[in-house]
């Protein structure tokens, strides 16, 4: 059985996850400049994942898997209109691209893909931060 966190601990964990989201987002230029585009996709996804987990934790949800985060984000925030559908689609796209670039053979991301995904990830994190204010 999972232990219940106090409001103070939840707020600290939410703040930590948002900080990790920003730190991870700031890492993206380094692998991208060196041509490590799959690594950049991984970091883009994780930046958004940390922000998504912060949002879920703030609302009393603690999914145990990446797929659970995606599902809960959709059910509790996108479907009721708290997050724009485009924001949900951006997260789903990053989820799929990260999985493919990490696990599928001969799946390579490109500079153009990073240039397309970076603004989506940045907007996703900014939207989550606004919801958490």
N, CA, C and O of each residue as an XYZ file, in Angstrom:
532
protein
N       0.838     -1.181      0.000
C       0.000      0.000      0.000
C       0.884      1.245      0.000
O       1.838      1.330      0.773
N       0.572      2.198     -0.855
C       1.356      3.422     -0.934
C       1.003      4.337      0.235
O      -0.161      4.461      0.615
N       2.027      4.973      0.797
C       1.781      5.911      1.897
C       1.232      7.219      1.348
O       1.603      7.654      0.258
N       0.345      7.841      2.117
C      -0.236      9.114      1.732
C       0.745     10.241      2.033
O       1.349     10.278      3.105
N       0.899     11.154      1.084
C       1.778     12.295      1.274
C       0.989     13.462      1.857
O      -0.189     13.643      1.548
N       1.638     14.236      2.687
C       1.011     15.445      3.214
C       0.930     16.484      2.100
O       1.619     16.376      1.086
N       0.079     17.496      2.300
C      -0.018     18.580      1.317
C       1.333     19.246      1.115
O       1.693     19.601     -0.008
N       2.073     19.415      2.189
C       3.401     20.034      2.111
C       4.343     19.193      1.253
O       5.089     19.727      0.432
N       4.304     17.886      1.446
C       5.164     16.998      0.656
C       4.732     16.959     -0.808
O       5.571     16.907     -1.708
N       3.429     16.984     -1.038
C       2.931     17.006     -2.418
C       3.396     18.283     -3.114
O       3.878     18.235     -4.245
N       3.252     19.420     -2.440
C       3.684     20.688     -3.030
C       5.182     20.698     -3.313
O       5.618     21.226     -4.336
N       5.966     20.121     -2.419
C       7.411     20.049     -2.632
C       7.734     19.145     -3.821
O       8.616     19.460     -4.619
N       7.023     18.027     -3.940
C       7.253     17.105     -5.046
C       6.819     17.726     -6.374
O       7.488     17.544     -7.391
N       5.718     18.448     -6.369
C       5.254     19.137     -7.579
C       6.298     20.168     -8.013
O       6.644     20.239     -9.193
N       6.795     20.958     -7.077
C       7.817     21.957     -7.391
C       9.076     21.293     -7.939
O       9.681     21.784     -8.892
N       9.465     20.177     -7.333
C      10.653     19.444     -7.796
C      10.452     18.943     -9.232
O      11.342     19.077    -10.071
N       9.280     18.366     -9.504
C       9.015     17.852    -10.850
C       9.018     18.977    -11.892
O       9.515     18.795    -13.003
N       8.469     20.120    -11.535
C       8.497     21.257    -12.470
C       9.918     21.748    -12.705
O      10.279     22.119    -13.822
N      10.716     21.747    -11.653
C      12.121     22.124    -11.797
C      12.832     21.144    -12.720
O      13.605     21.554    -13.586
N      12.574     19.848    -12.537
C      13.184     18.827    -13.407
C      12.739     19.017    -14.853
O      13.526     18.825    -15.780
N      11.474     19.396    -15.044
C      10.978     19.639    -16.401
C      11.775     20.757    -17.060
O      12.200     20.622    -18.207
N      11.981     21.853    -16.347
C      12.732     22.984    -16.895
C      14.197     22.621    -17.135
O      14.764     22.974    -18.169
N      14.802     21.925    -16.194
C      16.203     21.516    -16.354
C      16.366     20.600    -17.555
O      17.300     20.753    -18.342
N      15.455     19.649    -17.692
C      15.537     18.692    -18.792
C      15.314     19.389    -20.124
O      15.981     19.076    -21.110
N      14.387     20.325    -20.159
C      14.152     21.093    -21.379
C      15.404     21.875    -21.779
O      15.703     22.015    -22.965
N      16.126     22.378    -20.792
C      17.335     23.154    -21.096
C      18.481     22.271    -21.605
O      19.453     22.784    -22.160
N      18.375     20.951    -21.421
C      19.398     20.023    -21.915
C      19.325     19.797    -23.421
O      20.314     19.384    -24.028
N      18.186     20.055    -24.027
C      17.918     19.671    -25.415
C      18.964     20.188    -26.407
O      19.380     19.426    -27.279
N      19.403     21.432    -26.317
C      20.351     21.909    -27.338
C      21.652     21.105    -27.408
O      22.235     20.983    -28.485
N      22.110     20.564    -26.300
C      23.408     19.882    -26.298
C      23.418     18.619    -27.153
O      24.273     18.501    -28.031
N      22.508     17.670    -26.939
C      22.549     16.507    -27.840
C      22.171     16.867    -29.279
O      22.698     16.282    -30.226
N      21.259     17.828    -29.439
C      20.836     18.212    -30.791
C      22.000     18.822    -31.579
O      22.161     18.536    -32.766
N      22.804     19.655    -30.930
C      23.949     20.278    -31.611
C      24.959     19.233    -32.076
O      25.642     19.432    -33.081
N      25.057     18.130    -31.355
C      26.011     17.075    -31.699
C      25.407     16.022    -32.633
O      26.087     15.075    -33.029
N      24.138     16.190    -32.981
C      23.506     15.239    -33.888
C      22.888     14.041    -33.196
O      22.523     13.074    -33.864
N      22.760     14.075    -31.888
C      22.139     12.975    -31.138
C      20.643     13.253    -31.012
O      20.141     13.590    -29.940
N      19.957     13.104    -32.121
C      18.559     13.504    -32.181
C      17.646     12.563    -31.396
O      16.654     13.011    -30.821
N      17.960     11.281    -31.364
C      17.152     10.365    -30.561
C      17.256     10.724    -29.085
O      16.267     10.650    -28.356
N      18.434     11.108    -28.646
C      18.612     11.542    -27.259
C      17.826     12.821    -27.003
O      17.227     12.979    -25.939
N      17.825     13.718    -27.952
C      17.064     14.963    -27.808
C      15.566     14.673    -27.697
O      14.880     15.306    -26.895
N      15.047     13.728    -28.486
C      13.635     13.343    -28.387
C      13.356     12.768    -26.999
O      12.331     13.070    -26.388
N      14.262     11.951    -26.514
C      14.118     11.376    -25.178
C      14.005     12.482    -24.133
O      13.129     12.435    -23.270
N      14.877     13.460    -24.207
C      14.873     14.547    -23.227
C      13.621     15.422    -23.362
O      13.081     15.889    -22.360
N      13.160     15.643    -24.596
C      11.922     16.400    -24.810
C      10.755     15.688    -24.135
O       9.957     16.311    -23.435
N      10.664     14.389    -24.352
C       9.582     13.628    -23.733
C       9.674     13.711    -22.210
O       8.683     14.000    -21.540
N      10.855     13.460    -21.671
C      10.968     13.442    -20.209
C      10.694     14.807    -19.588
O      10.160     14.879    -18.482
N      11.040     15.867    -20.263
C      10.707     17.199    -19.751
C       9.190     17.319    -19.595
O       8.701     17.812    -18.578
N       8.465     16.871    -20.593
C       6.999     16.924    -20.536
C       6.437     15.918    -19.537
O       5.456     16.202    -18.850
N       7.046     14.766    -19.460
C       6.621     13.744    -18.497
C       6.704     14.287    -17.074
O       5.768     14.119    -16.292
N       7.810     14.933    -16.733
C       7.959     15.487    -15.382
C       6.863     16.512    -15.090
O       6.312     16.532    -13.989
N       6.548     17.355    -16.060
C       5.492     18.356    -15.881
C       4.131     17.672    -15.731
O       3.331     18.058    -14.879
N       3.871     16.665    -16.554
C       2.590     15.942    -16.483
C       2.432     15.271    -15.124
O       1.354     15.319    -14.532
N       3.489     14.649    -14.628
C       3.432     14.004    -13.316
C       3.174     15.037    -12.225
O       2.428     14.763    -11.285
N       3.772     16.209    -12.334
C       3.532     17.271    -11.357
C       2.046     17.626    -11.323
O       1.463     17.760    -10.247
N       1.443     17.774    -12.483
C       0.019     18.107    -12.565
C      -0.836     17.012    -11.931
O      -1.749     17.296    -11.156
N      -0.536     15.779    -12.264
C      -1.315     14.662    -11.718
C      -1.155     14.566    -10.203
O      -2.134     14.371     -9.483
N       0.073     14.703     -9.723
C       0.310     14.639     -8.277
C      -0.465     15.727     -7.537
O      -1.033     15.481     -6.473
N      -0.482     16.920     -8.104
C      -1.194     18.044     -7.480
C      -2.681     17.740     -7.338
O      -3.348     18.264     -6.446
N      -3.194     16.891     -8.224
C      -4.604     16.538     -8.194
C      -4.848     15.145     -7.606
O      -5.883     14.528     -7.857
N      -3.892     14.664     -6.828
C      -4.084     13.418     -6.087
C      -3.934     12.145     -6.880
O      -4.383     11.086     -6.440
N      -3.312     12.223     -8.040
C      -3.130     11.036     -8.878
C      -1.641     10.701     -8.967
O      -0.801     11.584     -9.141
N      -1.337      9.426     -8.847
C       0.054      8.993     -8.915
C       0.146      7.718     -9.751
O       0.257      6.619     -9.208
N       0.099      7.872    -11.076
C       0.162      6.687    -11.942
C       1.517      6.007    -11.839
O       2.535      6.657    -11.600
N       1.518      4.719    -12.017
C       2.746      3.954    -11.864
C       3.525      3.735    -13.144
O       4.640      3.213    -13.110
N       2.952      4.128    -14.279
C       3.621      3.869    -15.558
C       3.541      5.108    -16.450
O       2.755      6.024    -16.208
N       4.367      5.107    -17.475
C       4.326      6.187    -18.466
C       2.982      6.179    -19.197
O       2.388      7.230    -19.440
N       2.513      4.980    -19.544
C       1.210      4.879    -20.209
C       0.100      5.374    -19.287
O      -0.872      5.972    -19.749
N       0.240      5.130    -17.995
C      -0.743      5.610    -17.030
C      -0.773      7.123    -16.964
O      -1.845      7.715    -16.838
N       0.380      7.753    -17.047
C       0.443      9.224    -17.068
C      -0.298      9.735    -18.293
O      -1.119     10.646    -18.191
N      -0.016      9.159    -19.433
C      -0.666      9.579    -20.681
C      -2.182      9.398    -20.584
O      -2.943     10.287    -20.965
N      -2.608      8.262    -20.082
C      -4.035      7.966    -19.981
C      -4.732      8.916    -19.000
O      -5.790      9.463    -19.313
N      -4.147      9.112    -17.822
C      -4.763      9.982    -16.824
C      -4.797     11.443    -17.293
O      -5.757     12.164    -17.023
N      -3.763     11.861    -17.984
C      -3.729     13.218    -18.524
C      -4.900     13.409    -19.485
O      -5.587     14.430    -19.454
N      -5.114     12.414    -20.333
C      -6.221     12.493    -21.279
C      -7.575     12.481    -20.600
O      -8.422     13.331    -20.874
N      -7.779     11.529    -19.724
C      -9.081     11.363    -19.064
C      -9.433     12.553    -18.173
O     -10.556     13.054    -18.218
N      -8.484     12.998    -17.372
C      -8.788     13.987    -16.345
C      -8.551     15.441    -16.755
O      -9.027     16.359    -16.088
N      -7.814     15.652    -17.856
C      -7.497     17.030    -18.223
C      -7.845     17.386    -19.662
O      -8.318     18.493    -19.920
N      -7.620     16.476    -20.601
C      -7.914     16.801    -22.000
C      -9.409     16.636    -22.288
O     -10.040     17.549    -22.820
N      -9.972     15.489    -21.942
C     -11.389     15.243    -22.231
C     -12.296     16.300    -21.589
O     -13.200     16.797    -22.261
N     -12.091     16.664    -20.314
C     -12.953     17.707    -19.735
C     -12.628     19.127    -20.203
O     -13.328     20.069    -19.831
N     -11.584     19.295    -21.005
C     -11.269     20.606    -21.551
C     -10.354     21.462    -20.691
O     -10.189     22.650    -20.969
N      -9.756     20.890    -19.651
C      -8.817     21.653    -18.827
C      -7.490     21.862    -19.541
O      -6.798     22.852    -19.304
N      -7.144     20.935    -20.406
C      -5.979     21.063    -21.293
C      -6.491     21.037    -22.726
O      -7.353     20.221    -23.054
N      -5.983     21.907    -23.580
C      -6.407     21.876    -24.990
C      -6.051     20.530    -25.640
O      -5.048     19.904    -25.299
N      -6.881     20.115    -26.564
C      -6.640     18.846    -27.275
C      -5.254     18.839    -27.931
O      -4.564     17.820    -27.933
N      -4.859     19.979    -28.483
C      -3.536     20.067    -29.121
C      -2.420     19.773    -28.116
O      -1.407     19.169    -28.470
N      -2.602     20.191    -26.895
C      -1.618     19.911    -25.841
C      -1.553     18.415    -25.574
O      -0.470     17.847    -25.436
N      -2.712     17.784    -25.501
C      -2.756     16.329    -25.319
C      -2.132     15.593    -26.484
O      -1.425     14.604    -26.291
N      -2.389     16.071    -27.698
C      -1.789     15.434    -28.883
C      -0.271     15.583    -28.878
O       0.450     14.666    -29.271
N       0.208     16.741    -28.433
C       1.659     16.953    -28.368
C       2.297     15.951    -27.415
O       3.343     15.375    -27.718
N       1.661     15.743    -26.258
C       2.210     14.774    -25.303
C       2.190     13.366    -25.891
O       3.160     12.620    -25.759
N       1.092     13.006    -26.534
C       0.993     11.676    -27.152
C       2.057     11.480    -28.227
O       2.653     10.408    -28.332
N       2.290     12.515    -29.017
C       3.314     12.446    -30.062
C       4.698     12.243    -29.439
O       5.467     11.396    -29.894
N       5.007     13.005    -28.419
C       6.304     12.851    -27.744
C       6.429     11.470    -27.105
O       7.496     10.858    -27.142
N       5.342     10.985    -26.523
C       5.317      9.648    -25.932
C       5.685      8.599    -26.984
O       6.551      7.754    -26.755
N       5.015      8.667    -28.140
C       5.260      7.695    -29.215
C       6.662      7.834    -29.800
O       7.344      6.834    -30.025
N       7.096      9.076    -30.048
C       8.428      9.278    -30.642
C       9.534      8.844    -29.698
O      10.525      8.257    -30.132
N       9.374      9.127    -28.414
C      10.385      8.688    -27.445
C      10.456      7.163    -27.423
O      11.545      6.590    -27.423
N       9.314      6.518    -27.405
C       9.302      5.055    -27.376
C       9.962      4.490    -28.628
O      10.792      3.585    -28.544
N       9.594      5.020    -29.776
C      10.168      4.533    -31.041
C      11.664      4.780    -31.121
O      12.425      3.888    -31.497
N      12.088      5.987    -30.768
C      13.510      6.309    -30.909
C      14.364      5.573    -29.881
O      15.548      5.336    -30.120
N      13.778      5.209    -28.741
C      14.526      4.461    -27.732
C      14.545      2.957    -27.999
O      15.537      2.289    -27.705
N      13.453      2.417    -28.556
C      13.308      0.962    -28.599
C      13.233      0.337    -29.980
O      13.540     -0.847    -30.122
N      12.839      1.082    -31.000
C      12.695      0.483    -32.319
C      14.021      0.504    -33.069
O      14.756      1.491    -33.049
N      14.301     -0.600    -33.721
C      15.513     -0.680    -34.531
C      15.391      0.249    -35.742
O      14.331      0.366    -36.357
N      16.492      0.891    -36.058
C      16.620      1.731    -37.249
C      15.620      2.895    -37.271
O      15.230      3.358    -38.343
N      15.220      3.351    -36.127
C      14.336      4.513    -36.039
C      15.181      5.699    -35.611
O      15.664      5.750    -34.480
N      15.357      6.640    -36.505
C      16.218      7.777    -36.231
C      15.429      9.077    -36.314
O      14.675      9.305    -37.260
N      15.613      9.906    -35.328
C      15.019     11.232    -35.344
C      15.937     12.160    -36.136
O      17.089     11.828    -36.418
N      15.406     13.319    -36.486
C      16.173     14.263    -37.307
C      16.192     15.641    -36.658
O      15.448     15.924    -35.719
N      17.054     16.473    -37.183
C      17.128     17.864    -36.733
C      15.775     18.546    -36.934
O      15.310     19.282    -36.064
N      15.153     18.300    -38.076
C      13.856     18.904    -38.374
C      12.792     18.461    -37.366
O      11.939     19.251    -36.961
N      12.856     17.214    -36.977
C      11.892     16.709    -35.988
C      12.075     17.416    -34.642
O      11.098     17.787    -33.992
N      13.317     17.598    -34.235
C      13.599     18.296    -32.979
C      13.095     19.736    -33.071
O      12.508     20.254    -32.120
N      13.324     20.373    -34.206
C      12.858     21.747    -34.394
C      11.334     21.837    -34.357
O      10.785     22.861    -33.951
N      10.652     20.780    -34.773
C       9.191     20.732    -34.713
C       8.697     20.439    -33.291
O       7.710     21.020    -32.840
N       9.385     19.541    -32.596
C       8.920     19.091    -31.278
C       9.273     20.041    -30.134
O       8.539     20.125    -29.149
N      10.380     20.749    -30.257
C      10.812     21.632    -29.164
C       9.757     22.680    -28.800
O       9.466     22.843    -27.614
N       9.172     23.397    -29.762
C       8.142     24.366    -29.381
C       6.898     23.706    -28.779
O       6.247     24.285    -27.910
N       6.571     22.508    -29.235
C       5.418     21.786    -28.678
C       5.684     21.410    -27.223
O       4.809     21.552    -26.369
N       6.889     20.932    -26.946
C       7.248     20.562    -25.580
C       7.281     21.795    -24.680
O       6.802     21.756    -23.547
N       7.841     22.875    -25.182
C       7.910     24.113    -24.411
C       6.499     24.610    -24.087
O       6.226     25.001    -22.953
N       5.617     24.597    -25.066
C       4.231     25.038    -24.860
C       3.511     24.112    -23.884
O       2.727     24.574    -23.055
N       3.770     22.810    -23.976
C       3.157     21.845    -23.060
C       3.527     22.185    -21.615
O       2.660     22.257    -20.744
N       4.802     22.388    -21.376
C       5.270     22.678    -20.015
C       4.709     24.006    -19.524
O       4.299     24.116    -18.369
N       4.687     25.002    -20.382
C       4.124     26.303    -19.994
C       2.642     26.180    -19.647
O       2.174     26.810    -18.698
N       1.907     25.380    -20.405
C       0.487     25.176    -20.139
C       0.283     24.486    -18.790
O      -0.605     24.860    -18.024
N       1.095     23.496    -18.509
C       1.006     22.790    -17.217
C       1.311     23.763    -16.081
O       0.618     23.773    -15.064
N       2.341     24.574    -16.254
C       2.685     25.538    -15.218
C       1.523     26.501    -14.954
O       1.260     26.856    -13.805
N       0.844     26.914    -15.995
C      -0.307     27.803    -15.825
C      -1.433     27.104    -15.048
O      -2.075     27.716    -14.194
N      -1.661     25.843    -15.344
C      -2.698     25.087    -14.628
C      -2.351     24.914    -13.152
O      -3.242     24.817    -12.308
N      -1.080     24.876    -12.851
C      -0.664     24.648    -11.469
C      -0.624     25.922    -10.647
O      -0.423     25.859     -9.434
N      -0.808     27.069    -11.266
C      -0.789     28.340    -10.506
C      -2.071     28.527     -9.737
O      -2.235     29.531     -9.044
